[in-house]
Amino acid sequence: MFDKVLVVCVGNICRSPIAERVLAEKLPGRTIHSAGIASQKSGLVGMPADDKAMEVAAQHGFDITQHTSQQLTAQMCSDYDLILVMEKGHVDAVTTIAPEARGKTMLLGHWNGQLDIPDPFRQSKEAFDHVFKLIDDCTRIGVTNWVADAGVT
């Protein structure tokens, strides 16, 4: 079982903050954080989660109002047991930042048919609702498989 999980998206204001909170609830006692592969480039470091992300998370009982965006670093990649990304291309982006992290980086949607979770940034609330459902489904399936793989009952 993974004790430290890092969830990664592009800006760390939409998908990864939601996934961080959902995973933290499903994996109590584990360290779960998030970061963005382009938070710094996008000028988002230190920014709160997107308003629609906060709204949709709150509708499902998750509070991400205290979240602040941070840039993914090589040190962060080293510090975590598992790095979950939203899209196939993010694997390469993580590997560019920390080549040694390739073996522990995988899609959040790995157990859900190698599913990419689309970026809802600057889209409708319905897009955020859809992304929340995908994240919730993928984390549920992923956690079930991690527990089974680890032999935990």
C-alpha atoms as an extended CHARMM CRD file, in Angstrom:
* protein
*
       153  EXT
         1         1  MET       CA              0.0000000000        0.0000000000        0.0000000000  PROA      1               0.0000000000
         2         2  PHE       CA              1.1900000000        3.5010000000       -0.7240000000  PROA      2               0.0000000000
         3         3  ASP       CA              1.6730000000        5.7470000000        2.3080000000  PROA      3               0.0000000000
         4         4  LYS       CA              2.4270000000        8.9860000000        0.4520000000  PROA      4               0.0000000000
         5         5  VAL       CA              0.4810000000        9.8580000000       -2.6980000000  PROA      5               0.0000000000
         6         6  LEU       CA              0.8840000000       12.9610000000       -4.8470000000  PROA      6               0.0000000000
         7         7  VAL       CA             -1.8540000000       13.9430000000       -7.3010000000  PROA      7               0.0000000000
         8         8  VAL       CA             -0.7560000000       16.0410000000      -10.2740000000  PROA      8               0.0000000000
         9         9  CYS       CA             -2.5000000000       18.1060000000      -12.9440000000  PROA      9               0.0000000000
        10        10  VAL       CA             -1.4580000000       21.1870000000      -14.9210000000  PROA      10              0.0000000000
        11        11  GLY       CA             -2.1890000000       24.2150000000      -12.7220000000  PROA      11              0.0000000000
        12        12  ASN       CA             -3.1200000000       22.5410000000       -9.4300000000  PROA      12              0.0000000000
        13        13  ILE       CA             -6.3650000000       24.5250000000       -9.1450000000  PROA      13              0.0000000000
        14        14  CYS       CA             -9.0650000000       22.2270000000      -10.6020000000  PROA      14              0.0000000000
        15        15  ARG       CA             -8.5620000000       18.4680000000      -10.8600000000  PROA      15              0.0000000000
        16        16  SER       CA             -5.7360000000       17.6830000000       -8.4750000000  PROA      16              0.0000000000
        17        17  PRO       CA             -7.1340000000       19.5930000000       -5.4560000000  PROA      17              0.0000000000
        18        18  ILE       CA            -10.4140000000       17.7140000000       -5.8360000000  PROA      18              0.0000000000
        19        19  ALA       CA             -8.6540000000       14.3690000000       -6.2390000000  PROA      19              0.0000000000
        20        20  GLU       CA             -6.4150000000       15.1440000000       -3.2570000000  PROA      20              0.0000000000
        21        21  ARG       CA             -9.4080000000       15.6060000000       -0.9480000000  PROA      21              0.0000000000
        22        22  VAL       CA            -11.3480000000       12.6350000000       -2.3370000000  PROA      22              0.0000000000
        23        23  LEU       CA             -8.3240000000       10.3450000000       -1.9590000000  PROA      23              0.0000000000
        24        24  ALA       CA             -7.5970000000       11.6520000000        1.5340000000  PROA      24              0.0000000000
        25        25  GLU       CA            -11.0880000000       10.6050000000        2.5990000000  PROA      25              0.0000000000
        26        26  LYS       CA            -10.7530000000        7.1720000000        0.9860000000  PROA      26              0.0000000000
        27        27  LEU       CA             -7.2500000000        6.5930000000        2.3560000000  PROA      27              0.0000000000
        28        28  PRO       CA             -7.3370000000        7.8760000000        5.9480000000  PROA      28              0.0000000000
        29        29  GLY       CA             -3.9860000000        7.9060000000        7.6750000000  PROA      29              0.0000000000
        30        30  ARG       CA             -2.0940000000        8.3430000000        4.4070000000  PROA      30              0.0000000000
        31        31  THR       CA             -0.3090000000       11.4890000000        3.2510000000  PROA      31              0.0000000000
        32        32  ILE       CA             -2.0800000000       12.8590000000        0.1710000000  PROA      32              0.0000000000
        33        33  HSD       CA             -1.0680000000       16.1280000000       -1.5030000000  PROA      33              0.0000000000
        34        34  SER       CA             -1.2440000000       17.7100000000       -4.9430000000  PROA      34              0.0000000000
        35        35  ALA       CA              0.8260000000       19.8620000000       -7.2780000000  PROA      35              0.0000000000
        36        36  GLY       CA              0.8600000000       21.1720000000      -10.8330000000  PROA      36              0.0000000000
        37        37  ILE       CA              3.2830000000       20.4920000000      -13.6560000000  PROA      37              0.0000000000
        38        38  ALA       CA              2.8790000000       24.0670000000      -14.9310000000  PROA      38              0.0000000000
        39        39  SER       CA              1.6700000000       26.0480000000      -11.9120000000  PROA      39              0.0000000000
        40        40  GLN       CA              4.6890000000       28.3160000000      -11.9990000000  PROA      40              0.0000000000
        41        41  LYS       CA              4.6330000000       28.8170000000      -15.7840000000  PROA      41              0.0000000000
        42        42  SER       CA              0.9050000000       29.6140000000      -15.6080000000  PROA      42              0.0000000000
        43        43  GLY       CA              1.3390000000       32.1340000000      -12.7780000000  PROA      43              0.0000000000
        44        44  LEU       CA             -0.8460000000       30.0580000000      -10.4690000000  PROA      44              0.0000000000
        45        45  VAL       CA              1.5340000000       29.3160000000       -7.5850000000  PROA      45              0.0000000000
        46        46  GLY       CA             -0.1550000000       30.3840000000       -4.3530000000  PROA      46              0.0000000000
        47        47  MET       CA             -3.5710000000       30.7730000000       -5.9700000000  PROA      47              0.0000000000
        48        48  PRO       CA             -6.6720000000       29.1360000000       -4.4710000000  PROA      48              0.0000000000
        49        49  ALA       CA             -8.6130000000       26.3670000000       -6.1470000000  PROA      49              0.0000000000
        50        50  ASP       CA            -10.8860000000       27.4100000000       -9.0160000000  PROA      50              0.0000000000
        51        51  ASP       CA            -14.2600000000       28.7350000000       -7.8250000000  PROA      51              0.0000000000
        52        52  LYS       CA            -16.1970000000       26.0640000000       -9.7270000000  PROA      52              0.0000000000
        53        53  ALA       CA            -13.9080000000       23.3520000000       -8.3420000000  PROA      53              0.0000000000
        54        54  MET       CA            -14.6170000000       24.6100000000       -4.8130000000  PROA      54              0.0000000000
        55        55  GLU       CA            -18.3620000000       24.7150000000       -5.5320000000  PROA      55              0.0000000000
        56        56  VAL       CA            -18.5320000000       21.1890000000       -6.9560000000  PROA      56              0.0000000000
        57        57  ALA       CA            -16.2950000000       19.7760000000       -4.2200000000  PROA      57              0.0000000000
        58        58  ALA       CA            -18.5120000000       21.3910000000       -1.5630000000  PROA      58              0.0000000000
        59        59  GLN       CA            -21.6370000000       19.9050000000       -3.1500000000  PROA      59              0.0000000000
        60        60  HSD       CA            -20.1000000000       16.4930000000       -2.4920000000  PROA      60              0.0000000000
        61        61  GLY       CA            -18.9680000000       17.2990000000        1.0450000000  PROA      61              0.0000000000
        62        62  PHE       CA            -15.3380000000       18.2060000000        0.3530000000  PROA      62              0.0000000000
        63        63  ASP       CA            -13.7500000000       21.4710000000        1.4600000000  PROA      63              0.0000000000
        64        64  ILE       CA            -10.9170000000       22.6870000000       -0.7740000000  PROA      64              0.0000000000
        65        65  THR       CA            -11.2000000000       26.3650000000        0.2030000000  PROA      65              0.0000000000
        66        66  GLN       CA             -7.8130000000       26.3210000000        1.9620000000  PROA      66              0.0000000000
        67        67  HSD       CA             -5.9870000000       24.8570000000       -1.0510000000  PROA      67              0.0000000000
        68        68  THR       CA             -3.1680000000       26.8260000000       -2.6650000000  PROA      68              0.0000000000
        69        69  SER       CA             -1.5230000000       25.8670000000       -5.9250000000  PROA      69              0.0000000000
        70        70  GLN       CA              2.0620000000       24.6640000000       -5.9030000000  PROA      70              0.0000000000
        71        71  GLN       CA              4.5690000000       23.7540000000       -8.5770000000  PROA      71              0.0000000000
        72        72  LEU       CA              5.6710000000       20.1250000000       -8.8470000000  PROA      72              0.0000000000
        73        73  THR       CA              9.3720000000       19.7560000000       -8.0410000000  PROA      73              0.0000000000
        74        74  ALA       CA             11.9100000000       16.9610000000       -8.3200000000  PROA      74              0.0000000000
        75        75  GLN       CA             12.0980000000       16.8740000000       -4.5170000000  PROA      75              0.0000000000
        76        76  MET       CA              8.3410000000       16.3520000000       -4.2640000000  PROA      76              0.0000000000
        77        77  CYS       CA              8.5730000000       13.4850000000       -6.7430000000  PROA      77              0.0000000000
        78        78  SER       CA             11.2730000000       11.9170000000       -4.5890000000  PROA      78              0.0000000000
        79        79  ASP       CA              9.2410000000       12.3200000000       -1.3970000000  PROA      79              0.0000000000
        80        80  TYR       CA              6.1360000000       10.3890000000       -2.5540000000  PROA      80              0.0000000000
        81        81  ASP       CA              5.5300000000        6.6600000000       -3.0840000000  PROA      81              0.0000000000
        82        82  LEU       CA              3.0200000000        7.1340000000       -5.8970000000  PROA      82              0.0000000000
        83        83  ILE       CA              2.3480000000       10.0120000000       -8.3020000000  PROA      83              0.0000000000
        84        84  LEU       CA             -1.0850000000       10.0290000000       -9.9420000000  PROA      84              0.0000000000
        85        85  VAL       CA             -1.5920000000       12.1640000000      -13.0590000000  PROA      85              0.0000000000
        86        86  MET       CA             -4.7250000000       13.1580000000      -14.9420000000  PROA      86              0.0000000000
        87        87  GLU       CA             -3.6270000000       12.6660000000      -18.5620000000  PROA      87              0.0000000000
        88        88  LYS       CA             -1.1830000000       10.4190000000      -20.3890000000  PROA      88              0.0000000000
        89        89  GLY       CA              0.9360000000       13.4290000000      -21.3950000000  PROA      89              0.0000000000
        90        90  HSD       CA              1.4170000000       14.3450000000      -17.7460000000  PROA      90              0.0000000000
        91        91  VAL       CA              3.5470000000       11.2190000000      -17.2740000000  PROA      91              0.0000000000
        92        92  ASP       CA              6.1260000000       12.7060000000      -19.6540000000  PROA      92              0.0000000000
        93        93  ALA       CA              5.9010000000       16.0970000000      -17.9350000000  PROA      93              0.0000000000
        94        94  VAL       CA              6.5750000000       14.5230000000      -14.5260000000  PROA      94              0.0000000000
        95        95  THR       CA              9.4420000000       12.5410000000      -16.0340000000  PROA      95              0.0000000000
        96        96  THR       CA             10.9480000000       15.7460000000      -17.4420000000  PROA      96              0.0000000000
        97        97  ILE       CA             10.9310000000       17.2760000000      -13.9480000000  PROA      97              0.0000000000
        98        98  ALA       CA             12.1690000000       14.0880000000      -12.2310000000  PROA      98              0.0000000000
        99        99  PRO       CA             13.2830000000       11.2560000000      -14.5630000000  PROA      99              0.0000000000
       100       100  GLU       CA             13.6500000000        8.8490000000      -11.6310000000  PROA      100             0.0000000000
       101       101  ALA       CA              9.9200000000        9.2080000000      -10.8560000000  PROA      101             0.0000000000
       102       102  ARG       CA              8.7950000000        7.4350000000      -14.0490000000  PROA      102             0.0000000000
       103       103  GLY       CA              8.3590000000        4.0600000000      -12.3760000000  PROA      103             0.0000000000
       104       104  LYS       CA              6.0040000000        5.4040000000       -9.7270000000  PROA      104             0.0000000000
       105       105  THR       CA              3.9290000000        7.6950000000      -11.9500000000  PROA      105             0.0000000000
       106       106  MET       CA              0.6250000000        6.5010000000      -13.3620000000  PROA      106             0.0000000000
       107       107  LEU       CA             -2.7610000000        7.7030000000      -14.5280000000  PROA      107             0.0000000000
       108       108  LEU       CA             -5.4040000000        8.2120000000      -11.8730000000  PROA      108             0.0000000000
       109       109  GLY       CA             -7.6750000000        6.4460000000      -14.3890000000  PROA      109             0.0000000000
       110       110  HSD       CA             -5.3190000000        3.4660000000      -14.7650000000  PROA      110             0.0000000000
       111       111  TRP       CA             -7.8400000000        0.9240000000      -13.4380000000  PROA      111             0.0000000000
       112       112  ASN       CA            -10.6820000000        2.5790000000      -15.2800000000  PROA      112             0.0000000000
       113       113  GLY       CA             -9.5130000000        1.7820000000      -18.8160000000  PROA      113             0.0000000000
       114       114  GLN       CA             -6.4710000000        4.1030000000      -18.9010000000  PROA      114             0.0000000000
       115       115  LEU       CA             -8.9280000000        6.9830000000      -18.7100000000  PROA      115             0.0000000000
       116       116  ASP       CA             -7.7210000000       10.5770000000      -19.1030000000  PROA      116             0.0000000000
       117       117  ILE       CA             -9.5270000000       13.0670000000      -16.8840000000  PROA      117             0.0000000000
       118       118  PRO       CA            -10.1060000000       16.2150000000      -18.9970000000  PROA      118             0.0000000000
       119       119  ASP       CA             -9.2000000000       19.6660000000      -17.7640000000  PROA      119             0.0000000000
       120       120  PRO       CA            -12.3660000000       21.6400000000      -16.8910000000  PROA      120             0.0000000000
       121       121  PHE       CA            -10.5020000000       24.9630000000      -16.5080000000  PROA      121             0.0000000000
       122       122  ARG       CA            -12.5860000000       27.8580000000      -17.8420000000  PROA      122             0.0000000000
       123       123  GLN       CA            -15.4540000000       25.5400000000      -18.6990000000  PROA      123             0.0000000000
       124       124  SER       CA            -18.9970000000       25.1720000000      -17.4080000000  PROA      124             0.0000000000
       125       125  LYS       CA            -20.0460000000       23.8780000000      -14.0280000000  PROA      125             0.0000000000
       126       126  GLU       CA            -21.2960000000       20.7810000000      -15.8590000000  PROA      126             0.0000000000
       127       127  ALA       CA            -17.7140000000       20.1140000000      -16.9940000000  PROA      127             0.0000000000
       128       128  PHE       CA            -16.5970000000       20.2790000000      -13.3590000000  PROA      128             0.0000000000
       129       129  ASP       CA            -19.4610000000       17.9700000000      -12.3340000000  PROA      129             0.0000000000
       130       130  HSD       CA            -18.3180000000       15.4740000000      -14.9810000000  PROA      130             0.0000000000
       131       131  VAL       CA            -14.6970000000       15.6870000000      -13.8250000000  PROA      131             0.0000000000
       132       132  PHE       CA            -15.7350000000       15.1940000000      -10.1980000000  PROA      132             0.0000000000
       133       133  LYS       CA            -17.6140000000       12.0260000000      -11.1360000000  PROA      133             0.0000000000
       134       134  LEU       CA            -14.6100000000       10.7090000000      -13.0700000000  PROA      134             0.0000000000
       135       135  ILE       CA            -12.2670000000       11.4580000000      -10.1690000000  PROA      135             0.0000000000
       136       136  ASP       CA            -14.6340000000        9.8600000000       -7.6700000000  PROA      136             0.0000000000
       137       137  ASP       CA            -15.0180000000        6.7350000000       -9.8270000000  PROA      137             0.0000000000
       138       138  CYS       CA            -11.2910000000        6.4390000000      -10.5550000000  PROA      138             0.0000000000
       139       139  THR       CA            -10.2850000000        6.8820000000       -6.9250000000  PROA      139             0.0000000000
       140       140  ARG       CA            -12.8500000000        4.3240000000       -5.7840000000  PROA      140             0.0000000000
       141       141  ILE       CA            -11.6510000000        1.7720000000       -8.3360000000  PROA      141             0.0000000000
       142       142  GLY       CA             -7.9870000000        2.6080000000       -7.6730000000  PROA      142             0.0000000000
       143       143  VAL       CA             -8.2660000000        2.3220000000       -3.8910000000  PROA      143             0.0000000000
       144       144  THR       CA            -10.1190000000       -0.9930000000       -4.2220000000  PROA      144             0.0000000000
       145       145  ASN       CA             -7.3280000000       -2.3330000000       -6.4150000000  PROA      145             0.0000000000
       146       146  TRP       CA             -4.5140000000       -0.9670000000       -4.2080000000  PROA      146             0.0000000000
       147       147  VAL       CA             -6.0430000000       -2.6280000000       -1.1740000000  PROA      147             0.0000000000
       148       148  ALA       CA             -6.4980000000       -5.9210000000       -3.0800000000  PROA      148             0.0000000000
       149       149  ASP       CA             -2.9390000000       -5.7650000000       -4.4570000000  PROA      149             0.0000000000
       150       150  ALA       CA             -1.5550000000       -5.1270000000       -0.9770000000  PROA      150             0.0000000000
       151       151  GLY       CA             -3.5340000000       -8.0170000000        0.5020000000  PROA      151             0.0000000000
       152       152  VAL       CA             -5.2550000000       -5.7540000000        3.0010000000  PROA      152             0.0000000000
       153       153  THR       CA             -8.7220000000       -6.7990000000        4.1590000000  PROA      153             0.0000000000
